[in-house]
Amino acid sequence: MANPRTRSARRTLTTFFVLLLAMAALLAGATRWSDAEWTPKLGLDLAGGTQVVLEPQLAGGQTVNEGQMTKAVDIMRKRVDGSGIAEAEVSTQGGNNIVVSVPSGTPQAVLDSLEKSSMMRFRPVLVTAPGAPTATPSAGGAASPTATGSAATPASTPAAATPSAAGANFPAAALRSPAATTPGATATPTPAATPAATSAAPTAPAVTPGAAVTSAPAATAATGAATPSAKPTDPSDLAWVTDALAKQFTDLDCSKQPDSVAVDDASKPLVACDDTGAAKFILGPTEIEGSHITDAQAGLATTQSGATTGQYVVNITFDREGGQQFYDVTKRLNSLPSPRNQLAMVLDGKVISAPSVTQGAIAGGRAEISGTFNSVTADALAQQLKFGALPLSFTVQTKDTISPQLGSDQLRLGLLAGAIGLVLVVLYSLIQYRVLGLVTVASLIMAAAVIYLSITLLGWSQNFRLSMAGVTGLILSIGTTADSFIVYFERVRDEIRDGRSTAAAVEAGWKRARGTILISDAVNLLAAVVLYLLASSNVRGFAFTLGLTTVIDVIIVMLFTHPLLSILARTKFFGEGRPWSGLEPERLGVDRNAIRYRGRGRFSAPTASSSTSARGTRGTRGGSQVEPDDEPVGSATSDTPAIPADADAPVNPDAQATPDAPAAAGTRRRRPIHPSASGRDPQEGAVL
Amino acid sequence: MNGFAKFGNDLYTGRRSIDFMGRRKVWFALSAIVLAIALAGLFVRGLNLGLEFTGGSEFRVSGVTNLSGFEGRAKDVVTRTSKTQENVTVTQVGSQGLRIQTEKLDDKTTQAVANAVAKEFGVPASAVSSTFVGPSWGQSVTQQALKALIIFFLLVALVLAVYFRTWKMSLAALLAMVHDMVITIGIYTLVGFEITPATMIGFLTVLGYSLYDTVVVFDKVKENTHLAEITGRQSYSQAANLAVNQTLVRSINTSMVSIIPITVVLLFGLFVIGPGVLLDLALVLLVGILVGAYSSIFIASPILAWLRESEPSSQALAKRARKFQESRGGRANASGQLVLPDGELAVDVPVVEGAAPRSVASSGSSRGGSTGSIGSTGSTGSSAAGTGSRDRRPLHPSVQQGGPRNQPRRTPRSQR
């Protein structure tokens, strides 16, 4: 086994098995310490799931039309699809309900995100106050010891919401400023933010496409009193705050109705709570509509030095118009006193973030939303923003678990059919390729192992679900996977037909087959990637399976089949093309008694028909030094350089005399060398 | 199996050659007829879309206490009452509810089905509600998928054009693929099966398979035609024909290996499992793979040869090849290989006096019948020298002289 020629092949095989073991170990670890399972996760049709019926919220005699429903279904489908490869089903029911069926185990945040209309609007803050009406507004109140509790506390238990804690909640954020690094323009807000750094500060939203920080002190509702009666000139004008609005604002108790959805009219000012209920706002008319958002990505916030802060944010990109509007707004707000320098991001009538603009206008059309996000909620918000607002808001009417649409026997029978198919494929390849077919079998088994591990791992990490169509696709991928082996084997056979030795044919055949396999798999991979990125629903699941099996096909043929075959080609059984090896030159129509070009200016002379004549030839040639090398000359490979006695091939007499001859004999076992090549050629001999 | 191996060998050497290129009018006509039938089926019968595409009726049964075997019972009742066979899905909702979806039923049938279901499950008629459900695979999903497909076509055309360095191969591959798609969908429509999401996925798989198959054949065509351009012994069509012949065994093997599991799944679907995802997918794939294998050989390559033949460089090559073949006796087969009157492959080199042929002759006579059965079946009366050299590829005279050809030599050690 220590053949140096197979070293790289053995190394590749080792790499493959290490990879396989690593995957198995990862799965074992994930099963042990995480929530992974040893079996792949099954899709809606095989394992059942949850069915949510959503009903549109209609005010008064409002009716829904078909267009709105279609749009809503599309957006919901995108939202579900955006969160993985779960293959959810979204359809309408009875004309005005939407039914969403998702496989069990879909994160709650994804389900919650479905019913939200996700109308995102950017409004300037006019007046702000703590969410609970009992709280006395104070300008940047001192940090009271109660605020050291988690910031979630003010939201859930309003009694604990001290003015300072709530006040610190928003002003701690600033545009272009990571809230946690607030240097503290005034000493007071800082302590308020700092004790709650883990909770209050993440709550404090910050739009941070850039530089430093000034903590804006909390504003008071008192500013609202200074209501000019003049017509408002811009959305930040306090003239928007009418007496009625001020009263509405004073009466608003965010802690009591955390779920109340304000009527969000883009052209009018809005009284709104923040999403934790800790603060309330009077907001000017809409500056930028959420429809100007072209992309939204969840990610980790980074500081200016590029280090992540561990805080989840949603990065949004505006289109050209939105970017210009964002620039104009931030430019204007920058010059305004607090709290009117804050820009509120209002999602479904609730302020999810209200950072202040302190560092001048922000160009470039990019912004970052921070808030109380974790990876799941940040992702969900990003999906909601990216795929646009629903034309309607929905409420959950019913939510039930549903049984699989296909009985478990379907899966069992399908797998049985697959197993039978596999056995038949094995039989066929054994008939076609004899023992070489076993290489196919081994490769298919390895492919199956890798696919199984991948799907199970992806089910754990990416919530990948195997539907019945996916199972069928996998059964059928047996054929396409086996095809790369067939392409390879046929190329090797072609090379043998051309007269190469088995070992040489394997290498030469591989070089040619590799190109074919790579380009044809590249086409499949291209199909998978394009369909995955652009299509929706079931097509995505198919594309994913196709891409996965294609990549695994390449991995198997490169890391397993080829090295295995090149090692086998150096065994006697395959290397000499014994009967049933599948590489017998005779069966491939090669005349062993033919002169063939063997490369490098050498030719293999015809093998003698009987071993005696060959041995006789050798005897005269190599003498006793060759004779002990009792290679079975009779069954010698086609490239054994035995020369018939009657052939006046230019055997250099020098060759026998030179010390090269024993060396040639020694290497014969691996690679027979033609006498003319092992010795010096006649002309050269003459020179000598 | 020996016969198949021999068949493969003959195809490889070009001794036996099926004229795929020359008879292209036959293949094209055949395909045109099938395409016409498929298109007619498409337009006359139309696509039989499943409820996932069109929406359908849904029944909800609540308060069911006896749920044992609910799926079969519900299906029985619904098919019996509504007289529809296809696509009844039954799902358990919650602990006591059932959801039955069928294709869209008219009001009268809906009422009848609702009553029958209520009776079957022993619940009052009021516990069965019926609604219309919208498509879960709506228009927009189809549009998205089509958009993705068109972008994929463009990209694939680009990739293949770059890889093969000619847009004509891209065009031929895409034409073959469209050919496969239309025929597959057409046959599916003619059979009258319902199109479900599984079928759509099947169509996509067929498309991928068709391209894959064509690319494998074209890769060999590229190799052979490149060689022909250097040697000038074959015209473009002949070289392409040889490539198709040489990959024929691969095509047969690949198709067999793909078809075997599909056939098993299909049989299971037909006789054991019943209609469903498995059957839908298996049928579409079986048809698709057969058509795909056919088109990569009979459609894609002849189209390519047809496209390339008119090029000036190809015509020049054809002229060179004709000249060469005429100088060697003129009997070239469809792959441009010279064939002797007795059907054996001619060695393009006449027998040369000297050492090597002599050795061939002697070995040819001495090896007896052991290898003769495999090697040359038609080696009866011809000369011994011919017997030995006929089965293998022709050798150039210069190589038969025995010794090594001119090649770089090592400087003798004494002179280094």
Interface residues (C-beta under 8 A of the other chain):
Chain A: D45 G48 Q51 M69 T70 V73 D74 R77 E89 V90 S91 T92 Q93 G94 G95 V99 D400 T401 I402 S403 P404 Q405 L406 G407 D409 Q410 L413 G414 L416 A417 G418 I420 G421 L422 L424 V425 Y428 S429 I431 Q432 M468 A469 T472 G473 I475 L476 I478 G479 T480 A482 D483 I486 V487 E490 R493 D494 R497 D498 G499 R512 G515 T516 I519 S520 A522 V523 N524 L526 A527 V530 L531 L533 L534 A535 S536 S537 N538 V539 F542 L546 E586 R587 L588 G589 V590 D591 R592 N593 A594 I595 R596 Y597 R600 G601 R602 F603 A605 P606 T607 A608 S609 S610 P644 D646 A647 D648 A649 P650 S676 A677 D681 P682 Q683 E684 V687 L688
Chain B: M1 N2 F4 A5 K6 G8 N9 D10 Y12 T13 G55 E58 E71 T89 V90 T91 Q92 V93 G94 G97 R99 T131 F132 V133 G134 P135 S136 W137 G138 Q139 S140 V141 Q144 A145 K147 A148 L149 I151 F152 L155 V156 V159 L160 Y163 P197 A198 M200 I201 L204 T205 L207 G208 Y209 L211 Y212 V215 V216 D219 K220 E223 Q246 T247 V249 R250 N253 T254 M256 V257 S258 I259 I260 P261 I262 T263 V264 V265 L267 F268 G269 V272 I273 G276 V277 L278 L281 A282 L285 I289 A355 A356 R358 S359 V360 S362 S363 G364 S366 R367 G368 T371 I374 G375 G388 S389 D391 R392 R393 L395 V399 Q400 G402 G403 P404 R405 Q407 R409 R410 P412 S414
